[in-house]
Amino acid sequence: LRNPRGTSLKRLSRITDDVIQVLQLVSQQNLRVGNRTTGGGLSGGQRKRVNVGLELAACPTLLFLDEPTSGLDATGSLMLVKQLSKMAELGMTIIMVIHQPRYSLFTHIDDVLLLGKGGRTAYIGPTTGAKGYFQELGFSMPPNENPADWMMDVMSGQIDCENAKISREELPDRLFKEWEEHGSKLDFAQAGRMGSVATNQAKHLKHEEEELFKMHLKDAWKLVDRPTTKALEPAEFEQVLINCANLEPDQRVLQQLIERIDTAAKINKICAEHMEGHVQHKEFEQYLLAIARGGVLLAAMESITARVEEDRSESDEDDEDEDETRSYRSEGSESFDEDDTGHARRALTPKQDIRKELSRTLPGFCAQFHLILKRRSVQWWRRMAIRIMFFVVVEFAAAFLGVMDRYIFQNSAWLPTGFMNAQISVALLVSVYSLATFGSPDELPVFWRESSHGLNRLAFFLAQSLLDLLDMFIFCMGFTMLYYVVTAPDLNFRIYVIPFILVCYVASGWGYFVSCWLPFEHVPLGPFVSTLLCFVFGGILGLPNEMSTYLATPLCEIVVGILAFTRWGVPMNFFQYLKETDVGAAYMSTFERFLYNSALQDYRLGWHLPGDDDYFWTGVLSLTTVGTVLRILAFVGLCNTNREKQA
């Protein structure tokens, strides 16, 4: 949804795999995230990494993170920041707010901005120079103190100022003045020397990572070449790559990687006996370390690679993957080349206009509609247990109402009140169920986040409501079929069920309308509001014996025709029943004859289509129109409520 238009599914899959591997979530990639209510799923730290991964998967140029380590333990925080540091090394700018970091975590941050009271700057510059800067002001750090915590104490005035140039009473205001006067003139090279201890510690940590990397590579190599001294052929080297990354590289990428390693081995003469087209353990190890460290070797290799790519594009212009890459570069703010493992990496073209680099053309309406519908289908299947429970409730309501009408009250099947009660019942259930389509407390924040990143709201609305029609149809058919079987009316079911389907269409529209316009903090009131609307609009405004009053004036007729769904649904069933069946007016009781005559006369007082004396097609048109208008109003509410969260 947020990657540039034209990005192939293959490339999206590779980006996803890269993010999962960088965040170390490979073993959890097939688990549901879960939540606090249902339990299970991922741990708190893993959920944090999933949130970060959602942003990384969009391949942003600039990434803002608000307290990404909050709620994590020390180990989880360090792991997350290490992974973000690796992403920064690939060219992504990452800005984050962080509180109380351990020092080993602090050293993974390139530059730091220390803010004091009122959001004023106390220091901004290289992380390794922060401690030295405060020491230059005369503050001394106690032994075994966390430098990050110590600097926070300095800014809050909770330290010993015996030898400092600034007294405790002057803190923190004097810190801000010192920075304004002298901070901009600070020699950051000198500041770097001040933080030499931190720098050495960071180098030590990087050295440890390199040793772990060498060990991992050696273990993967031994599975193919036990002594790790053999020059491997391409097929054997491919198996090493599979052992390392659990991914099978593309053959073209594999050949390109071998060519690069050959070039690096010739330049640096890593092995005494180099065999062209073959790869030795030491050559591959040094090649990967050169990429991690950068430098002259990496620049030389990238230059050679650029020439190889240029030659290939000139000689093979019709290649499908190359076409995808060129399209990707022309339409998005960022272009992605395939790295040595066939994964995607950013490669911004320096000749591009900076404004084009900072904007991208997102997928269009059709593409987003397809993606959201696919995602909604997965969510639909996952909610099957809830759907089955709700279906049981619907069937119970149908059976209970049918038994009461036929066996307890012994009402005739043609009575308008029976149709009204049944339609109100199914409408109430459907409207309450429809609230979750756009008013779920779990899904609304996801919509806001995606909407703020360019989500097509119309595609989202149509995809969500389209699949919801299936639920509406299932519940309506389940209710109507059981109620039909219990009450046994003398009317064809195909005609009998149509008014119920249209009433459910209107009821789901009311559910969407309520959920889209109800403020987020009042979402729990949704079922109450929907129930009240169905009772008032379906029951009070749809009473058959009051139709003569409601239809007496044009204004009342318009209001009732718009709001009361039973105003159209009940006469559709009633007149079709009279048309298809002889109700035996001569054998009716006095009360039934009164209801029969009043309904026959009162319903005909209102407007109807020319020639539609049984109100069937008039009802179809009216209910369809009302249901559609409610959806349009719901979409307007979805787009215009909580605007600050969608911006």
Secondary structure, DSSP 8 states (H G I E B T S, - for coil): --S-TT--HHHHHHHHHHHHHHTT-GGGTTS----TTT--SS-HHHHHHHHHHHHHTT--SEEEEESTTTT--HHHHHHHHHHHHHHHHTT-EEEEE--S--HHHHTT-SEEEEE-GGG-EEEEEEHHHHHHHHHHTT----TT--HHHHHHHHHHT-S--TTSSS-GGGTTHHHHHHHHHHGGG--HHHHHHHTHHHHHHHHHHHHHHHHHHHHHHHHHHHTT-TTS-S-B-HHHHHHHHHHHHS----HHHHHHHHHHHHHHHHHHT-SSS--TT-B-HHHHHHHHHHHHH-SHHHHHHHHHHHHHHHHHHHH-TT-HHHHHHHHHHHHSSS-EEE-TTS-EEE---TTS-HHHHT------HHHHHHHHHHHHHHHHHHTHHHHHHHHHHHHHHHHHHHHIIIIIS---TT-HHHHHHHHHHHHHHHHHHHHHHHH-TTTHHHHHHHHHTT--HHHHHHHHHHHHHHHHHHHHHHHHHHHHHHH--SS-HHHHHHHHHHHHHHHHHHHHHHHHHS-GGGGGGHHHHHHHHIIIIIIITT-GGGHHHHTSSHHHHHHHHHH-THHHHHHHHHHHHHHHS---GGG--HHHHHHHHHHHHHGGGS---TT-TT-HHHHHHHHHHHHHHHHHHHHHHHHHTTHHHH-
